[in-house]
Amino acid sequence: MLSPVMMMTIGSVFLGFFLFTGAFASYSYKKPQALTWTLFAFAVLFVTLIPVTLALIIA
């Protein structure tokens, strides 16, 4: 059975990939650069920093 920490990690990475997709779509459809970079920054946060923090501190 999956622990709550594992579920939060999976959810965080899943959300991060959606944000990467949004950043790419924003870039492709020539949306403002601020939107593209904001989506990208949050994607990096959700894919890397949150799972690593969960692994090192909670698990």
C-alpha positions as CSV (number, residue, x, y, z in Angstrom):
1,M,0.0,0.0,0.0
2,L,1.2,3.5,-0.8
3,S,2.0,5.8,2.1
4,P,0.7,9.4,2.2
5,V,4.2,10.7,1.5
6,M,4.4,8.6,-1.7
7,M,1.0,9.8,-2.8
8,M,2.1,13.4,-2.3
9,T,5.2,12.8,-4.3
10,I,3.3,11.2,-7.1
11,G,0.8,14.0,-7.1
12,S,3.5,16.6,-7.1
13,V,5.3,15.2,-10.1
14,F,2.0,14.6,-11.9
15,L,1.1,18.3,-11.4
16,G,4.6,19.4,-12.4
17,F,4.3,17.6,-15.7
18,F,1.0,19.4,-16.4
19,L,2.7,22.7,-15.6
20,F,5.5,21.8,-18.1
21,T,2.8,21.1,-20.7
22,G,1.2,24.4,-19.9
23,A,4.5,26.3,-20.2
24,F,5.1,24.6,-23.6
25,A,1.6,25.4,-24.8
26,S,2.0,29.0,-23.6
27,Y,5.2,29.3,-25.5
28,S,3.8,27.7,-28.6
29,Y,0.7,29.9,-28.7
30,K,2.9,33.0,-28.2
31,K,1.4,34.0,-24.9
32,P,3.2,36.5,-22.6
33,Q,6.7,35.5,-21.6
34,A,5.8,36.1,-17.9
35,L,3.1,33.4,-18.1
36,T,5.5,30.9,-19.7
37,W,8.3,31.5,-17.2
38,T,5.9,31.4,-14.3
39,L,4.4,28.1,-15.4
40,F,8.0,26.7,-16.0
41,A,9.2,27.9,-12.6
42,F,6.3,26.2,-10.8
43,A,6.8,23.1,-12.9
44,V,10.4,22.9,-11.7
45,L,9.3,23.4,-8.1
46,F,6.7,20.6,-8.3
47,V,8.9,18.1,-10.2
48,T,12.2,18.6,-8.2
49,L,12.1,20.5,-5.0
50,I,8.9,19.2,-3.4
51,P,9.7,15.5,-4.0
52,V,13.2,15.9,-2.8
53,T,12.1,17.8,0.3
54,L,9.5,15.1,1.1
55,A,12.1,12.4,0.7
56,L,14.8,14.0,2.8
57,I,12.7,15.5,5.6
58,I,9.5,13.4,6.0
59,A,10.4,9.9,4.7
